[in-house]
């Protein structure tokens, strides 16, 4: 989906801002990985395995709900999240 744009939104099609969030649940596995200084990608993979929703997944959910576009999510979320 894409908004048509107007003078009020400077033809962007977006009326306001919203946040994309992720919350890292600290399971025992994630805690141990942090304590032994595992690489961040390893910690992220563990966190996703125990239920963390990444910024990318949060953005895709908002795009599916019609609140933004996948292009805007890809533009704003770091490329290593894709």
C-alpha positions as CSV (number, residue, x, y, z in Angstrom):
1,X,0.0,0.0,0.0
2,X,1.1,3.5,-0.6
3,X,-0.6,6.8,0.4
4,X,-1.5,9.2,-2.4
5,X,0.1,12.2,-0.7
6,X,-1.1,15.7,-0.3
7,X,0.1,19.2,0.6
8,X,-0.3,18.4,4.3
9,X,2.2,15.5,4.2
10,X,4.4,17.1,1.5
11,X,3.3,14.3,-0.9
12,X,4.9,11.6,1.1
13,X,1.7,9.7,1.8
14,X,2.5,9.5,5.6
15,X,0.5,11.5,8.1
16,X,2.6,10.9,11.2
17,X,5.5,8.9,12.7
18,X,5.4,5.6,14.5
19,X,7.9,3.5,16.3
20,X,9.2,0.1,15.4
21,X,10.4,-1.7,18.5
22,X,12.1,-4.8,19.6
23,X,12.4,-6.1,23.1
24,X,15.1,-8.6,24.1
25,X,13.7,-11.2,26.4
26,X,16.5,-12.3,28.8
27,X,16.3,-16.1,28.9
28,X,19.0,-18.1,30.6
29,X,20.5,-18.9,27.2
30,X,20.6,-15.2,26.2
31,X,22.0,-14.2,29.6
32,X,24.8,-16.7,29.3
33,X,25.6,-15.6,25.7
34,X,25.9,-12.0,26.9
35,X,28.0,-12.9,29.9
36,X,30.5,-14.9,27.8
37,X,30.5,-12.1,25.2
38,X,29.2,-14.1,22.2
39,X,28.9,-12.2,18.9
40,X,25.8,-10.0,18.6
41,X,24.5,-12.1,15.7
42,X,24.6,-15.2,17.9
43,X,22.8,-13.4,20.7
44,X,20.2,-12.1,18.2
45,X,19.6,-15.6,16.9
46,X,19.1,-17.0,20.4
47,X,16.7,-14.1,21.2
48,X,14.6,-14.7,18.1
49,X,14.5,-18.4,19.0
50,X,13.0,-17.6,22.4
51,X,10.4,-15.1,21.0
52,X,12.0,-11.8,20.3
53,X,10.4,-9.9,17.4
54,X,13.1,-8.0,15.5
55,X,12.7,-4.5,14.1
56,X,12.3,-6.0,10.6
57,X,9.4,-8.3,11.8
58,X,7.8,-5.4,13.6
59,X,8.0,-3.3,10.4
60,X,6.6,-6.1,8.3
61,X,3.6,-6.4,10.7
62,X,3.0,-2.7,10.4
63,X,3.1,-2.9,6.6
64,X,0.7,-5.8,6.6
65,X,-1.6,-3.7,8.8
66,X,-1.5,-0.9,6.2
67,X,0.3,1.5,8.5
68,X,3.4,1.9,6.4
69,X,5.1,0.3,3.3
70,X,7.7,-2.3,3.0
71,X,9.9,0.2,1.1
72,X,9.8,2.5,4.1
73,X,10.6,-0.3,6.5
74,X,13.6,-1.4,4.4
75,X,14.7,2.2,4.2
76,X,14.7,2.7,8.0
77,X,15.7,-0.7,9.3
78,X,19.4,-1.6,9.3
79,X,20.4,-3.8,6.3
80,X,21.6,-6.6,8.7
81,X,18.1,-7.0,9.9
82,X,16.8,-8.0,6.5
